[in-house]
Amino acid sequence: MKYCLLILLPVLLVCRVNAQTAVDSVVSAVTEKLDAMGDSVKKVQEQNKAISDSVNVMRDSLVHINNILAGSVSVDTTMLEQAQQHPELYLYPRSIFKKGNQTGGDYLRLILSLVFLLFVLYKAYQFTINTALCKDMSLDENGQLVADPKLRPYSYARVQLLWWTLIVFFCFIYFYAITGVLIPLNETAVILLGCGALVYAGGKVIDTRQIKQTTCGGRTQDKIGKPDFFNDILSDESGISIHRFQAVVFNVVFGMAFISFFFERIHTQVYPLITFSEWQFALIGISSATYLGLKAAENGHAKDLDDGNDAGNNQNAGDEETGKGEQAARNPDKF
C-alpha cells in the first residue's frame, strides 16, 4: 500500500501542476479577451468623439458665417454708396466705351491691364497644374510630405478659395482697365472671399488633426498618382460624395451669376457687382459648413483598420491560449 502511494503521489503532483497551468492559460486568455473588449469600447468612444468634433466644426462654421452676414465685415460704405447711387459720376466718367473721352493713356492702361490680367490667369492655371497651389498635403509611409506636387490630389478647399479669388480679381482688374477706377468692393464680394478663406482654414485645421491621429500614408489625401481634378474635389474616402457635389454646384452657379451680372451691369453703366441675398448666402454657407463637418469625420478608416488588426491579433492569440488550456485540462499528461 505504501508503495502504491509513493507511486501515485508524483503522478498527482504532476496532474495538479498541469491543471494549474491550464487554469492559468484560461485566465490569461479571458483577460486578453477582456482587454480586446476594452479596446473596442475605446474605439467606439473615439468614434463618438469624432462625430462630436464634426458637429462642433459645423456649428463653428455656421457661427462664423452668421457673423459675416450680420455685418461683421468692413467695407468703405462712403465710396460704395457714392458708386452705387451715382455710377455715371464716380465709376464711368472716362469709360473706354464713351466716344470722345479717350486719351492715349486710357488705351495704354487698357492694354497693360488686360495683359496683366491674362498673365495672372495663365499663371494661376499653370500653378494649379504644376505646383502645390491647389493640391492636398499628401504624406508618404514615413510621414514625409510627397515632394512632387504633380502626384498629389486636388484639394476642394483650396480650389474653392482660388475660384472666388480669381472671380473677384478678374472683375476688379477688368473694370479698372476699361474705366480707370478701382471699384469699391461690396459686402457680397468680401463675404465670398471670406467664406473661401474660412473653408480653407477649417480644412487646414482638420487635416493637421487627422495627420496626427491616423497612420502615415493612410489618409485618402495620401493616395498619390496622376491627379484627376473633378474626381479629386468631389471624392472623399467613400468615393464621389453628394455633399461635395452640392458644394461644387452651388459655387459654380453663383460664380457664373457673379460674372454674367458684372458684364450685364457694365453694359448699362451702373454699379457692376452683384448683391447676394441672405438665402443665397445661406446656400453657400450651408454647403460649406456641411463640407467641413463631414470632412472632420473622414479618414477614420485607417486608424480603425489598425485597431481592428490589433484586436484581431489579440483575439486570435487569446483563442489559441484558450484552446491550449482546454486541451491541458482534458489531457494533463500531454502538457
FIMI-44144 format. One record per residue (C-alpha): residue in three letters; x, y, z; chain; residue number from 1. Coordinates in pm, 1 decimal. Layout:
REM FIMI-44144
ATOM  mardo      east     north        up  drense  lummar
ATOM    ALA         X         Y         Z       A     NUM
...
REM end
This chain:
REM FIMI-44144
ATOM  mardo      east     north        up  drense  lummar
ATOM    MET       0.0       0.0       0.0       A       1
ATOM    LYS     285.0     235.4      86.6       A       2
ATOM    TYR     449.8     165.0    -246.3       A       3
ATOM    CYS     125.6     244.4    -431.4       A       4
ATOM    LEU     102.0     577.5    -250.9       A       5
ATOM    LEU     462.8     654.6    -332.6       A       6
ATOM    ILE     392.8     584.8    -699.4       A       7
ATOM    LEU      63.4     781.3    -714.4       A       8
ATOM    LEU     192.3    1084.4    -526.2       A       9
ATOM    PRO     424.0    1210.5    -804.8       A      10
ATOM    VAL     151.8    1146.3   -1062.1       A      11
ATOM    LEU     -97.7    1351.3    -860.9       A      12
ATOM    LEU     153.4    1631.6    -819.7       A      13
ATOM    VAL     217.5    1640.6   -1196.4       A      14
ATOM    CYS    -157.5    1641.8   -1266.4       A      15
ATOM    ARG    -205.4    1927.0   -1020.3       A      16
ATOM    VAL      72.1    2130.9   -1180.7       A      17
ATOM    ASN     -69.8    2070.9   -1528.6       A      18
ATOM    ALA    -419.9    2156.5   -1412.4       A      19
ATOM    GLN    -290.9    2479.1   -1256.4       A      20
ATOM    THR    -111.0    2561.1   -1582.3       A      21
ATOM    ALA    -431.6    2503.2   -1776.8       A      22
ATOM    VAL    -627.2    2726.0   -1539.3       A      23
ATOM    ASP    -364.0    2998.1   -1572.7       A      24
ATOM    SER    -385.8    2970.4   -1952.2       A      25
ATOM    VAL    -764.1    3005.2   -1945.3       A      26
ATOM    VAL    -743.3    3301.4   -1708.2       A      27
ATOM    SER    -481.0    3465.1   -1933.1       A      28
ATOM    ALA    -698.2    3411.6   -2240.9       A      29
ATOM    VAL   -1005.9    3553.8   -2068.4       A      30
ATOM    THR    -800.0    3854.5   -1955.7       A      31
ATOM    GLU    -682.7    3917.5   -2312.0       A      32
ATOM    LYS   -1038.4    3898.0   -2439.7       A      33
ATOM    LEU   -1147.7    4148.3   -2178.4       A      34
ATOM    ASP    -862.7    4375.5   -2290.6       A      35
ATOM    ALA    -980.7    4337.9   -2651.5       A      36
ATOM    MET   -1332.4    4431.9   -2542.4       A      37
ATOM    GLY   -1188.9    4733.1   -2363.5       A      38
ATOM    ASP   -1009.8    4836.0   -2683.1       A      39
ATOM    SER   -1337.6    4803.0   -2873.9       A      40
ATOM    VAL   -1513.9    5024.7   -2622.2       A      41
ATOM    LYS   -1230.7    5276.9   -2651.1       A      42
ATOM    LYS   -1263.5    5275.6   -3030.3       A      43
ATOM    VAL   -1638.4    5341.7   -3004.9       A      44
ATOM    GLN   -1565.4    5631.0   -2769.7       A      45
ATOM    GLU   -1315.5    5774.5   -3018.6       A      46
ATOM    GLN   -1571.5    5745.6   -3298.9       A      47
ATOM    ASN   -1826.4    5927.6   -3083.6       A      48
ATOM    LYS   -1566.3    6196.9   -3018.0       A      49
ATOM    ALA   -1503.1    6229.4   -3394.4       A      50
ATOM    ILE   -1876.8    6274.6   -3453.3       A      51
ATOM    SER   -1889.9    6533.2   -3175.3       A      52
ATOM    ASP   -1594.4    6717.0   -3331.7       A      53
ATOM    SER   -1774.7    6717.4   -3668.3       A      54
ATOM    VAL   -2084.2    6870.9   -3511.5       A      55
ATOM    ASN   -1868.7    7134.3   -3339.3       A      56
ATOM    VAL   -1696.2    7222.7   -3667.2       A      57
ATOM    MET   -2030.9    7264.9   -3842.1       A      58
ATOM    ARG   -2160.7    7478.3   -3554.4       A      59
ATOM    ASP   -1849.3    7699.1   -3552.0       A      60
ATOM    SER   -1867.3    7739.3   -3930.5       A      61
ATOM    LEU   -2231.0    7846.6   -3913.6       A      62
ATOM    VAL   -2145.1    8094.4   -3635.1       A      63
ATOM    HIS   -1867.6    8248.6   -3847.6       A      64
ATOM    ILE   -2094.7    8272.5   -4150.0       A      65
ATOM    ASN   -2371.8    8424.3   -3939.1       A      66
ATOM    ASN   -2126.2    8685.4   -3806.7       A      67
ATOM    ILE   -2030.6    8772.0   -4161.2       A      68
ATOM    LEU   -2393.1    8805.5   -4266.0       A      69
ATOM    ALA   -2463.8    9014.2   -3957.1       A      70
ATOM    GLY   -2229.9    9281.8   -4085.7       A      71
ATOM    SER   -1900.1    9198.1   -3920.2       A      72
ATOM    VAL   -1716.1    9260.2   -4248.8       A      73
ATOM    SER   -1571.5    9602.6   -4313.4       A      74
ATOM    VAL   -1622.5    9789.4   -4639.8       A      75
ATOM    ASP   -1583.0   10152.2   -4735.8       A      76
ATOM    THR   -1952.2   10241.2   -4720.3       A      77
ATOM    THR   -1898.9   10603.4   -4827.5       A      78
ATOM    MET   -1729.4   10521.2   -5156.5       A      79
ATOM    LEU   -1960.2   10224.9   -5207.9       A      80
ATOM    GLU   -2274.5   10434.5   -5163.5       A      81
ATOM    GLN   -2143.0   10700.4   -5398.1       A      82
ATOM    ALA   -2058.5   10440.7   -5661.5       A      83
ATOM    GLN   -2400.0   10276.2   -5630.3       A      84
ATOM    GLN   -2604.4   10598.0   -5627.1       A      85
ATOM    HIS   -2409.0   10796.7   -5886.8       A      86
ATOM    PRO   -2218.6   10549.4   -6105.4       A      87
ATOM    GLU   -2201.2   10789.7   -6401.3       A      88
ATOM    LEU   -2000.1   11035.3   -6188.3       A      89
ATOM    TYR   -1781.5   10802.7   -5982.7       A      90
ATOM    LEU   -1741.8   10492.3   -6198.5       A      91
ATOM    TYR   -1781.7   10574.1   -6568.2       A      92
ATOM    PRO   -1663.0   10932.5   -6630.6       A      93
ATOM    ARG   -1377.0   10811.8   -6851.4       A      94
ATOM    SER   -1507.6   10477.0   -6966.8       A      95
ATOM    ILE   -1331.2   10335.7   -7271.1       A      96
ATOM    PHE   -1673.6   10281.2   -7428.0       A      97
ATOM    LYS   -1762.7   10651.4   -7421.0       A      98
ATOM    LYS   -1670.3   10806.3   -7752.4       A      99
ATOM    GLY   -1461.5   11120.3   -7748.6       A     100
ATOM    ASN   -1336.9   11081.1   -7389.8       A     101
ATOM    GLN   -1040.4   10854.0   -7453.7       A     102
ATOM    THR    -677.1   10956.3   -7445.2       A     103
ATOM    GLY    -357.7   10771.4   -7523.3       A     104
ATOM    GLY    -315.9   10698.8   -7153.6       A     105
ATOM    ASP    -656.8   10531.6   -7141.7       A     106
ATOM    TYR    -565.4   10292.7   -7420.4       A     107
ATOM    LEU    -225.9   10222.6   -7263.8       A     108
ATOM    ARG    -397.4   10146.0   -6932.5       A     109
ATOM    LEU    -643.2    9915.5   -7110.2       A     110
ATOM    ILE    -369.5    9720.7   -7286.9       A     111
ATOM    LEU    -141.0    9688.3   -6986.0       A     112
ATOM    SER    -426.3    9591.8   -6752.3       A     113
ATOM    LEU    -561.2    9324.1   -6985.8       A     114
ATOM    VAL    -211.6    9184.5   -7042.1       A     115
ATOM    PHE    -158.0    9170.2   -6666.6       A     116
ATOM    LEU    -499.1    9006.9   -6619.1       A     117
ATOM    LEU    -428.3    8738.7   -6879.7       A     118
ATOM    PHE     -83.3    8681.2   -6732.7       A     119
ATOM    VAL    -223.7    8625.0   -6382.0       A     120
ATOM    LEU    -494.7    8390.1   -6511.4       A     121
ATOM    TYR    -238.9    8191.2   -6709.9       A     122
ATOM    LYS      -0.8    8165.5   -6415.0       A     123
ATOM    ALA    -288.7    8061.0   -6187.6       A     124
ATOM    TYR    -371.3    7780.2   -6429.7       A     125
ATOM    GLN      -5.8    7682.8   -6454.8       A     126
ATOM    PHE      43.6    7687.3   -6078.2       A     127
ATOM    THR    -273.4    7484.0   -6028.5       A     128
ATOM    ILE    -141.4    7208.5   -6253.8       A     129
ATOM    ASN     227.8    7206.3   -6164.6       A     130
ATOM    THR     258.9    7329.9   -5806.3       A     131
ATOM    ALA     102.7    7275.2   -5463.9       A     132
ATOM    LEU    -126.0    7579.0   -5502.2       A     133
ATOM    CYS    -443.6    7367.5   -5511.2       A     134
ATOM    LYS    -306.4    7030.9   -5400.3       A     135
ATOM    ASP    -364.1    6842.1   -5076.9       A     136
ATOM    MET     -97.8    6772.6   -4814.9       A     137
ATOM    SER     -10.6    6414.6   -4911.3       A     138
ATOM    LEU     224.8    6216.9   -4685.7       A     139
ATOM    ASP     420.6    5901.8   -4762.0       A     140
ATOM    GLU     453.5    5599.3   -4533.2       A     141
ATOM    ASN     735.5    5772.2   -4345.3       A     142
ATOM    GLY     519.8    6073.5   -4264.7       A     143
ATOM    GLN     708.2    6298.2   -4508.4       A     144
ATOM    LEU     535.2    6536.7   -4748.7       A     145
ATOM    VAL     530.8    6399.3   -5103.3       A     146
ATOM    ALA     794.2    6605.8   -5281.0       A     147
ATOM    ASP     636.6    6612.6   -5628.2       A     148
ATOM    PRO     312.9    6816.5   -5612.3       A     149
ATOM    LYS     208.8    6676.6   -5951.7       A     150
ATOM    LEU     137.7    6344.7   -5778.2       A     151
ATOM    ARG     -86.8    6489.4   -5506.2       A     152
ATOM    PRO    -467.1    6504.6   -5541.3       A     153
ATOM    TYR    -651.4    6834.7   -5571.9       A     154
ATOM    SER    -799.6    6995.3   -5262.4       A     155
ATOM    TYR   -1160.2    7118.5   -5275.3       A     156
ATOM    ALA   -1099.0    7385.7   -5010.1       A     157
ATOM    ARG    -801.5    7532.7   -5197.3       A     158
ATOM    VAL    -980.2    7517.5   -5531.6       A     159
ATOM    GLN   -1281.1    7699.9   -5384.9       A     160
ATOM    LEU   -1060.1    7974.2   -5241.7       A     161
ATOM    LEU    -881.4    8015.9   -5575.8       A     162
ATOM    TRP   -1216.3    8016.0   -5761.0       A     163
ATOM    TRP   -1358.6    8314.9   -5574.7       A     164
ATOM    THR   -1023.2    8493.2   -5561.8       A     165
ATOM    LEU    -990.0    8480.6   -5940.7       A     166
ATOM    ILE   -1352.6    8585.6   -5999.0       A     167
ATOM    VAL   -1325.5    8893.8   -5777.2       A     168
ATOM    PHE    -976.6    8972.3   -5909.3       A     169
ATOM    PHE   -1094.6    8942.8   -6270.7       A     170
ATOM    CYS   -1385.5    9183.6   -6215.9       A     171
ATOM    PHE   -1166.7    9427.4   -6023.0       A     172
ATOM    ILE    -887.5    9446.5   -6283.9       A     173
ATOM    TYR   -1118.9    9436.6   -6587.8       A     174
ATOM    PHE   -1324.2    9725.9   -6452.2       A     175
ATOM    TYR   -1006.5    9924.4   -6389.3       A     176
ATOM    ALA    -890.6    9851.4   -6743.9       A     177
ATOM    ILE   -1199.9    9998.7   -6906.8       A     178
ATOM    THR   -1272.8   10286.8   -6665.7       A     179
ATOM    GLY    -952.1   10368.7   -6479.0       A     180
ATOM    VAL   -1143.5   10335.0   -6149.4       A     181
ATOM    LEU   -1057.0   10093.2   -5869.3       A     182
ATOM    ILE   -1409.6    9982.7   -5790.5       A     183
ATOM    PRO   -1504.6    9966.9   -5420.1       A     184
ATOM    LEU   -1598.8    9610.9   -5333.2       A     185
ATOM    ASN   -1939.8    9548.6   -5182.6       A     186
ATOM    GLU   -2017.4    9314.6   -4892.6       A     187
ATOM    THR   -2100.1    9027.8   -5128.5       A     188
ATOM    ALA   -1750.1    9021.8   -5277.0       A     189
ATOM    VAL   -1587.4    9047.4   -4934.0       A     190
ATOM    ILE   -1809.4    8773.2   -4787.1       A     191
ATOM    LEU   -1735.3    8537.7   -5078.0       A     192
ATOM    LEU   -1362.5    8587.2   -5029.1       A     193
ATOM    GLY   -1405.9    8542.2   -4654.0       A     194
ATOM    CYS   -1607.8    8221.2   -4694.3       A     195
ATOM    GLY   -1342.3    8078.1   -4925.3       A     196
ATOM    ALA   -1070.6    8163.3   -4673.0       A     197
ATOM    LEU   -1279.2    8021.7   -4387.3       A     198
ATOM    VAL   -1331.9    7688.7   -4565.7       A     199
ATOM    TYR    -961.2    7665.4   -4643.8       A     200
ATOM    ALA    -859.8    7747.3   -4285.5       A     201
ATOM    GLY   -1109.6    7497.3   -4143.8       A     202
ATOM    GLY    -990.4    7226.0   -4380.6       A     203
ATOM    LYS    -629.6    7300.9   -4284.7       A     204
ATOM    VAL    -705.9    7254.2   -3914.0       A     205
ATOM    ILE    -890.3    6928.5   -3981.1       A     206
ATOM    ASP    -606.7    6795.2   -4199.4       A     207
ATOM    THR    -349.6    6874.0   -3930.4       A     208
ATOM    ARG    -551.7    6690.5   -3666.5       A     209
ATOM    GLN    -611.2    6387.0   -3890.4       A     210
ATOM    ILE    -241.9    6363.3   -3976.2       A     211
ATOM    LYS    -166.5    6327.9   -3603.8       A     212
ATOM    GLN    -441.5    6071.0   -3547.1       A     213
ATOM    THR    -402.4    5837.8   -3845.9       A     214
ATOM    THR    -127.7    5610.3   -3972.9       A     215
ATOM    CYS     129.1    5773.8   -4201.1       A     216
ATOM    GLY      12.0    5740.1   -4559.4       A     217
ATOM    GLY    -328.0    5607.0   -4452.4       A     218
ATOM    ARG    -547.7    5906.8   -4537.6       A     219
ATOM    THR    -744.0    5945.7   -4860.1       A     220
ATOM    GLN    -530.9    6251.1   -4941.8       A     221
ATOM    ASP    -216.6    6035.9   -4918.2       A     222
ATOM    LYS    -308.0    5826.3   -5221.9       A     223
ATOM    ILE     -73.3    5966.9   -5481.9       A     224
ATOM    GLY     -79.8    5918.1   -5858.0       A     225
ATOM    LYS    -199.5    6109.7   -6161.3       A     226
ATOM    PRO    -442.3    6374.2   -6030.0       A     227
ATOM    ASP    -799.9    6380.7   -6161.4       A     228
ATOM    PHE    -934.9    6730.8   -6099.4       A     229
ATOM    PHE   -1310.2    6667.4   -6078.8       A     230
ATOM    ASN   -1276.7    6326.1   -5917.1       A     231
ATOM    ASP   -1039.6    6464.3   -5652.4       A     232
ATOM    ILE   -1251.9    6760.8   -5544.0       A     233
ATOM    LEU   -1574.5    6555.8   -5547.8       A     234
ATOM    SER   -1442.8    6249.3   -5362.7       A     235
ATOM    ASP   -1389.8    6159.6   -5000.5       A     236
ATOM    GLU   -1284.0    5824.0   -4853.9       A     237
ATOM    SER   -1605.5    5662.7   -4986.0       A     238
ATOM    GLY   -1578.5    5797.2   -5341.1       A     239
ATOM    ILE   -1789.9    6067.5   -5508.0       A     240
ATOM    SER   -1988.0    6231.1   -5226.2       A     241
ATOM    ILE   -2318.5    6416.1   -5250.1       A     242
ATOM    HIS   -2219.5    6696.4   -5009.7       A     243
ATOM    ARG   -1907.1    6781.5   -5209.7       A     244
ATOM    PHE   -2107.9    6767.5   -5532.7       A     245
ATOM    GLN   -2362.3    7006.5   -5380.4       A     246
ATOM    ALA   -2090.1    7248.2   -5269.2       A     247
ATOM    VAL   -1922.1    7246.3   -5611.8       A     248
ATOM    VAL   -2251.4    7300.2   -5797.3       A     249
ATOM    PHE   -2356.6    7596.5   -5582.9       A     250
ATOM    ASN   -2014.4    7761.5   -5608.0       A     251
ATOM    VAL   -2005.0    7722.0   -5986.0       A     252
ATOM    VAL   -2361.7    7853.3   -6030.6       A     253
ATOM    PHE   -2308.6    8157.2   -5809.3       A     254
ATOM    GLY   -1969.8    8222.5   -5967.8       A     255
ATOM    MET   -2121.1    8224.0   -6316.3       A     256
ATOM    ALA   -2401.9    8450.6   -6193.2       A     257
ATOM    PHE   -2144.8    8689.8   -6043.9       A     258
ATOM    ILE   -1956.7    8721.5   -6374.9       A     259
ATOM    SER   -2262.3    8741.9   -6602.3       A     260
ATOM    PHE   -2420.7    9008.9   -6379.7       A     261
ATOM    PHE   -2091.8    9200.5   -6387.7       A     262
ATOM    PHE   -2083.6    9226.5   -6768.6       A     263
ATOM    GLU   -2455.5    9299.0   -6791.4       A     264
ATOM    ARG   -2428.4    9588.6   -6546.6       A     265
ATOM    ILE   -2120.6    9731.3   -6718.1       A     266
ATOM    HIS   -2323.0    9749.1   -7039.7       A     267
ATOM    THR   -2591.7    9955.5   -6863.5       A     268
ATOM    GLN   -2325.6   10159.0   -6676.8       A     269
ATOM    VAL   -2442.6   10100.1   -6321.6       A     270
ATOM    TYR   -2261.4    9955.2   -6019.4       A     271
ATOM    PRO   -2148.2    9618.7   -6161.5       A     272
ATOM    LEU   -2103.5    9386.4   -5862.3       A     273
ATOM    ILE   -2398.7    9169.6   -5770.5       A     274
ATOM    THR   -2550.3    9173.5   -5422.0       A     275
ATOM    PHE   -2649.3    8828.9   -5297.7       A     276
ATOM    SER   -2944.3    8796.7   -5064.1       A     277
ATOM    GLU   -2934.8    8615.1   -4729.5       A     278
ATOM    TRP   -3090.1    8296.2   -4866.0       A     279
ATOM    GLN   -2826.7    8283.9   -5142.5       A     280
ATOM    PHE   -2551.6    8319.2   -4884.4       A     281
ATOM    ALA   -2728.9    8053.5   -4679.7       A     282
ATOM    LEU   -2697.5    7804.8   -4965.6       A     283
ATOM    ILE   -2323.4    7866.5   -4994.6       A     284
ATOM    GLY   -2278.8    7872.8   -4616.7       A     285
ATOM    ILE   -2470.2    7551.4   -4550.0       A     286
ATOM    SER   -2286.4    7361.4   -4821.9       A     287
ATOM    SER   -1951.7    7487.9   -4687.8       A     288
ATOM    ALA   -2040.2    7402.7   -4327.3       A     289
ATOM    THR   -2157.1    7055.8   -4433.6       A     290
ATOM    TYR   -1830.7    7001.6   -4619.3       A     291
ATOM    LEU   -1623.8    7094.9   -4313.9       A     292
ATOM    GLY   -1837.5    6892.7   -4074.9       A     293
ATOM    LEU   -1821.7    6573.3   -4280.4       A     294
ATOM    LYS   -1455.5    6627.7   -4361.0       A     295
ATOM    ALA   -1382.3    6618.2   -3987.7       A     296
ATOM    ALA   -1524.8    6263.7   -3978.0       A     297
ATOM    GLU   -1321.6    6143.8   -4277.9       A     298
ATOM    ASN   -1012.4    5923.3   -4268.0       A     299
ATOM    GLY   -1119.6    5727.5   -3962.4       A     300
ATOM    HIS   -1088.3    5402.7   -4159.9       A     301
ATOM    ALA    -708.7    5389.5   -4140.9       A     302
ATOM    LYS    -698.2    5409.4   -3762.6       A     303
ATOM    ASP    -995.7    5174.4   -3731.0       A     304
ATOM    LEU    -819.9    4926.0   -3958.6       A     305
ATOM    ASP    -507.8    4930.3   -3742.5       A     306
ATOM    ASP    -714.6    4892.8   -3425.7       A     307
ATOM    GLY    -911.4    4611.9   -3586.6       A     308
ATOM    ASN    -595.6    4429.0   -3685.4       A     309
ATOM    ASP    -456.3    4461.2   -3333.4       A     310
ATOM    ALA    -780.5    4345.8   -3179.7       A     311
ATOM    GLY    -796.2    4055.8   -3425.6       A     312
ATOM    ASN    -443.4    3951.6   -3345.6       A     313
ATOM    ASN    -513.5    3970.5   -2973.2       A     314
ATOM    GLN    -831.1    3768.7   -3015.6       A     315
ATOM    ASN    -653.8    3501.7   -3221.6       A     316
ATOM    ALA    -380.2    3478.0   -2960.1       A     317
ATOM    GLY    -641.7    3451.9   -2689.5       A     318
ATOM    ASP    -827.1    3179.8   -2877.5       A     319
ATOM    GLU    -505.7    2982.0   -2915.6       A     320
ATOM    GLU    -431.0    3011.2   -2543.6       A     321
ATOM    THR    -787.7    2911.2   -2459.1       A     322
ATOM    GLY    -759.9    2608.2   -2683.9       A     323
ATOM    LYS    -433.9    2504.8   -2522.4       A     324
ATOM    GLY    -583.1    2549.5   -2175.9       A     325
ATOM    GLU    -884.2    2335.0   -2259.3       A     326
ATOM    GLN    -662.1    2064.3   -2405.9       A     327
ATOM    ALA    -442.2    2073.7   -2096.1       A     328
ATOM    ALA    -746.3    2031.0   -1873.6       A     329
ATOM    ARG    -866.1    1732.1   -2073.1       A     330
ATOM    ASN    -524.2    1570.9   -2126.4       A     331
ATOM    PRO    -290.5    1681.9   -1845.2       A     332
ATOM    ASP     -32.2    1413.0   -1924.3       A     333
ATOM    LYS      47.6    1575.6   -2260.0       A     334
ATOM    PHE     142.8    1912.4   -2108.7       A     335
REM end
